[in-house]
Amino acid sequence: MPDWSRHPEDREEYGYGLGDPGGVLVLKYRSSGGIGFGESRQDFLHQLYWSPDGPLATSQGFITAPREAYWVRRAVSHEVRAGDRQTVYRICLREVPAKLAALRAGPVPIDGETARLIERIARRDCDETTALAARRRIMAGLAAAPPAWGPSGTGVALTVARALWRDPADQTHLDEWAERLRVSVKTLQRDFVREFGMPYTQWRTKQRLLAARVLLCFTPVTQVAPLVGYASPSAFITAFTKEYGHTPGRTAPRARRT
């Protein structure tokens, strides 16, 4: 069982129009070791979790992709986890955004404007009029994420990336992805470089290790290794140390539940 008592996070709280259906409560956390939210709790508010600094792992099996948040309807038991040195925004609402009416829990895209508005209403210099106007724009912009295999995004690399963000342990090779998507290996590799600035294998390694940083705050190294696609703990430790300059044992497991 993780030790939730160590490495406390800073927390800021901002409420606008509370008590009114159109109000919003924003909680901003700065983690110094990892944070867990929810954990079989029955909440009375709908909630949106978002971190600009890295992925969020959830009890429903998702790991959020970059530019994604995690939506949870009121009274849906859930757990959301963030890694060390992440800022996490937790937006609490009484109303359900129109385009999320059919979604009980799951990822939702966060575009640049929505991200900017969330950060804006979690500041001490934001007045209530500005915050409530921002809330309306945030609500209008939230919509369910496209499926991992959907033909969305700017290219085929994003289709592969969405699938791997959901399951970092996926062992599908580049040529297999290319065959599934009916493109050449060269085209898919070129699209990865254009979209992410690096080849497929390098990108996959970085995303696996980024996901591992979240999981390590709550899970032993030996269990994290297969969850992010490594055949053995030793292979995982080698890759992690090469990327971050220290062993994963310095990260796991020490998070706090809130």
N, C-alpha and C positions, 0 to 999 in steps of 0.2 A: 504494500500500500504506500503511495507516495507520501512524503512528509510535506503537507500543505502549509506548515507553519513558518517555514524558512523563506528568506528572500522576499520580503514584502514589497509590494508595488506602490507607487504614488497613484493617488486617485483624485480626480477633479469631477465635480458634479455641477451640471447646468440644467435648470428647469425653466421652461417657458410655457405659459398658459396651462399650468398643471391643474388637473381637475376638470378641464374642458376636453371634449373628444378630439379637438384639433391641437392639443398641446403636445409637447415632446420633452422627454427627459434624456439627457446625454451624459453618459459616464465615460470619462477618459482615463485609461490606465497606462502607466509606464512600468513595464515589467523589468525587474532586475534579476529574475531567475526563472520566470515562467508562470503562467496564470491558467487556472481552470475555471470555467463558468458553468453554472447549471447543475449538472450531476443529479438527475432524477428529481428535479424540483418542479413543482407546479406553479408557474408564474401567472400573474394576472394581467400582464402587458405583453403585447407582441414585441419582438426584439430583433434587431439587426446588428450583427457583429462584423466589424471591419478593421483590418490592420493594414496600414500602408507599408509596413516594414517586412512582411513575410507571410507565409501561409498560416491558416488556422486549421487544426485537425478537429474532427467532430465525431460524436458517437454514432452517427448515421453512416460513417465510412467515407465521408468526403474529406479531401484536403483542398482548401480553396486555392484557386489559381490567382496569379497576379490580376489586379483590377476586378476582384470578386469579393463580395461579402457573403455572410451566411444569415439567412432569414429563418426565424422560428415563430410559429403562431403561438398565441397564448395557450397555456396549459399543455403544451407538448413537451414531454420530458426530453431533456437533451444535455449534452456536454460539449463544450467548445474549449479548445486548448490553444494557447499561444506560447511561443518559445521565449527564450531569454532575450532581453533588450529589445522587446517589441512594444510599440504603442498600439493599444487596442481601443476602439470606440465601440460603445454599446448604446445603441439608440433604442429607446423604449417608447412605444406608441400605443394608443388606445384604438386607433383605426387601422384597417388593413389597406395597403395601397391597392388601387383598383386592379392592376395587372398581376397582383399576387394572390388574388382571391382563391385560386385553386391550389395554392402551394402551402402545405403544412410546414415543411422544413426543407431547406435546400439552398444551393448557391444562387446568387443573383449578381449580374454584372454591375460594376461601379465605374462609370466613366469619369473623365477628368473633372467635369463640372460638378458632379455629385460629390466626388472626393473633396473638392475645394469647399463646397457648402457644408459638408460634415465637419471639416476642420474649422470652418468659420464659426459655427454655432457652439463649438467647444472652446471658446475663448472668453476671457473675462470682459473684454471690451465690446462684446456683441449685445446689443439691446434687444428687447423682446420683439419689437416690430420687425426688425431685420431677421431675427431667428425664425419667427413664425412664417415669414415669407419664404425663407430658405427651406423650411420644413415642407411647405406645399410643393416647392419645386423638386425636392428630394423624393417625395411621395409620388409625384407624377412621373418621375424618371425611372422608378424601380420596376423591373419586369423580370420574369423568370428567365434563367439562363438557357441558352440553346443546348440541346443534347450534345454529348461529347463527339458524336459522329456526324453532327450537322454540318452542312456546307457553308459555314459562316466564317468570318474573319477574312484576312487579306490573302490567304494562301493555304496550301495543304499542310504546311508545318503547324499551323494553329490547330488543325483538326487532330493531329498526332499529339500536340502539346496538351490539349484538353483531356485526352484519354490518359496521358501519363501523369498529369496533375491529380487526377482522381485515384490513380493506382501507381505509385512510384515503383512498385515491385514488378510491373509488367516487363516481361523479358523479350518482347517482340523486337526483332532485328529491323534495321532500316530497310532492307530489301523486302521484308514481309509487309511493312507498312506501305511501301511503294506499290506492291502488288495489290493490296487491299484498296488503295486509293486510285489505282489505274494510272499511275504516273511512273516515270523512270526514276531510278535511284538518284541519278544526277540531278534531276529536277527537284526532288524532295530535299536533297542535301543543299542545293543552292537556295531553296526557299528557307531552310533553317538559318543559313548564314545571313540572308537578307532580313529575316524577321527577328532573329535573336542575336545576331552578331557572332555566331560560332557554329561549328558543325554539330550534327545530331548527337554524337557520343559525348562530346564535351558538355553540351546543354543538359543532356539526361543526367550526367553525373552531378552537375551543379544543383539541379532540381531535387534529386534524391537526397543530397546532403542538406539542402535547405529544409526539406520536409523532416529529415532526421533531427535537426536542431529543435524542432517543436516536440517531436515524439520523445526525445531524450530527457526532456524535463519531467516526464511522467512514466517512462518505461525503461527498464534495464537495457544496456547495450546489446546483450545477447538476443533480446526480443526485437529490438529495433532493426538489426541487420537484415533479417528476411523481409521485414515490412517495407524496406526501401530498396529491395532487390539485390542484396548481397548474399552469396552462397554461404559465407562463413563470417563470424564476428571478426576474425583477423583481417579478412579482406576489407571489411567495412572500416575497421580502425585505421588501416593503412590509408585508405582513400580520404577519410575524415581528417586525419592528421596532416596529410599533404595539402588539403584545401585550407584548413583553418590554423595550422601551426601548433595544434595541441590535440591530445587524445579526446575522444568523446566522453570519457569518464569524468572530465571536468564540467560537463554539462548535465549529466544524468544522475539520478532523478531527484529533483529538489523543488518542485513547483508549489505554488500556493493556490488554493481554491478560494474563489470569492463569490 
